[in-house]
Amino acid sequence: MSEPTAKETPLGKVVNLPVYSRLEGPISDLTFLQQSLLFAELSRLSYFTRGDAGRLANEIGLPETRFYERDGAQAYVFGAEHDCVVTCRGTEPNEWND
C-alpha cells in the first residue's frame, strides 16, 4: 500500500494518497473483493483531516462527509445517494474513554 505524501499549498499541506475504489452505484453492486478494498480505504481515511478525508472520499464516489468527535472518540460518516458508511478511529488502550 502506498504511503501518503503531502504537498504544500497556500492553505497548508494536502495529503496525496491514491484511492483505487470507485462507486458509480450502490455498494451492494460491487464484488466482495471490491467491497473489501472500499471499506479498507475508507477505514484508512478516518485518520486524516476532514478536508483530506472528504476530498478522497469524494474521489471514491461518496461526496457527503461528516466528522464526529465526542469524549476522545472520532468517527466519519461518508455518504452518497445509495449508501452511508461509518468509520471510526482506533482506540488508545490507556485512555478510559476509549
C-alpha positions as CSV (number, residue, x, y, z in Angstrom):
1,M,0.0,0.0,0.0
2,S,1.3,3.4,-0.9
3,E,2.3,5.8,1.9
4,P,0.6,9.1,1.8
5,T,2.6,12.1,0.7
6,A,1.8,15.7,1.3
7,K,2.3,18.7,-0.9
8,E,2.5,22.3,0.2
9,T,-0.4,24.6,-0.9
10,P,-1.3,28.1,0.1
11,L,-3.8,26.6,2.6
12,G,-1.2,24.2,4.1
13,K,-0.3,20.5,3.4
14,V,-2.7,18.4,1.4
15,V,-2.5,14.6,1.6
16,N,-1.8,12.9,-1.8
17,L,-2.9,9.3,-1.5
18,P,-4.0,7.0,-4.3
19,V,-7.5,5.6,-3.9
20,Y,-8.5,2.7,-6.1
21,S,-12.2,2.2,-5.3
22,R,-14.8,4.0,-7.4
23,L,-18.5,4.0,-6.7
24,E,-21.0,4.5,-9.6
25,G,-23.9,2.9,-7.8
26,P,-24.8,1.0,-4.6
27,I,-22.0,-0.7,-2.7
28,S,-24.0,-3.9,-3.0
29,D,-23.3,-3.9,-6.7
30,L,-19.6,-4.4,-6.0
31,T,-17.9,-7.8,-5.7
32,F,-16.9,-9.0,-2.3
33,L,-13.2,-8.1,-3.2
34,Q,-14.2,-4.6,-4.4
35,Q,-16.3,-4.1,-1.2
36,S,-13.3,-5.2,0.9
37,L,-11.0,-2.7,-0.8
38,L,-13.5,0.1,-0.5
39,F,-14.0,-0.5,3.3
40,A,-10.2,-0.7,3.9
41,E,-9.7,2.6,2.0
42,L,-12.5,4.3,3.9
43,S,-11.1,3.0,7.2
44,R,-7.8,4.5,6.4
45,L,-9.4,7.8,5.6
46,S,-10.7,8.0,9.2
47,Y,-7.2,9.0,10.3
48,F,-6.9,12.0,8.0
49,T,-8.2,15.6,8.5
50,R,-11.8,16.3,7.5
51,G,-10.7,18.2,4.4
52,D,-8.4,15.4,3.1
53,A,-10.8,12.6,4.1
54,G,-13.7,14.4,2.4
55,R,-11.7,15.1,-0.8
56,L,-10.5,11.5,-1.1
57,A,-14.0,10.1,-0.3
58,N,-15.4,12.3,-3.0
59,E,-12.9,10.8,-5.5
60,I,-14.3,7.4,-4.5
61,G,-17.9,8.5,-5.1
62,L,-19.0,9.4,-1.6
63,P,-19.5,13.2,-1.7
64,E,-21.0,13.6,1.7
65,T,-18.6,13.7,4.6
66,R,-19.4,14.3,8.3
67,F,-17.0,14.2,11.2
68,Y,-18.0,13.5,14.8
69,E,-15.9,13.8,17.9
70,R,-17.0,13.2,21.4
71,D,-15.1,12.3,24.6
72,G,-12.0,11.2,22.8
73,A,-13.8,9.1,20.1
74,Q,-13.8,10.2,16.5
75,A,-15.8,8.9,13.5
76,Y,-16.6,9.8,9.9
77,V,-19.8,9.2,8.1
78,F,-19.3,9.0,4.3
79,G,-22.4,9.0,2.1
80,A,-24.0,9.1,-1.3
81,E,-27.4,8.6,-2.8
82,H,-27.5,4.8,-2.1
83,D,-25.2,4.2,0.8
84,C,-23.8,5.5,4.1
85,V,-20.6,4.2,5.7
86,V,-19.5,4.9,9.2
87,T,-15.8,4.6,10.0
88,C,-14.2,5.0,13.5
89,R,-10.7,5.7,14.6
90,G,-8.9,3.2,16.7
91,T,-8.7,3.5,20.5
92,E,-5.9,4.3,22.9
93,P,-5.6,1.4,25.3
94,N,-4.5,3.7,28.2
95,E,-7.5,6.1,27.8
96,W,-10.5,5.3,29.9
97,N,-12.9,6.9,27.4
98,D,-11.7,4.6,24.6
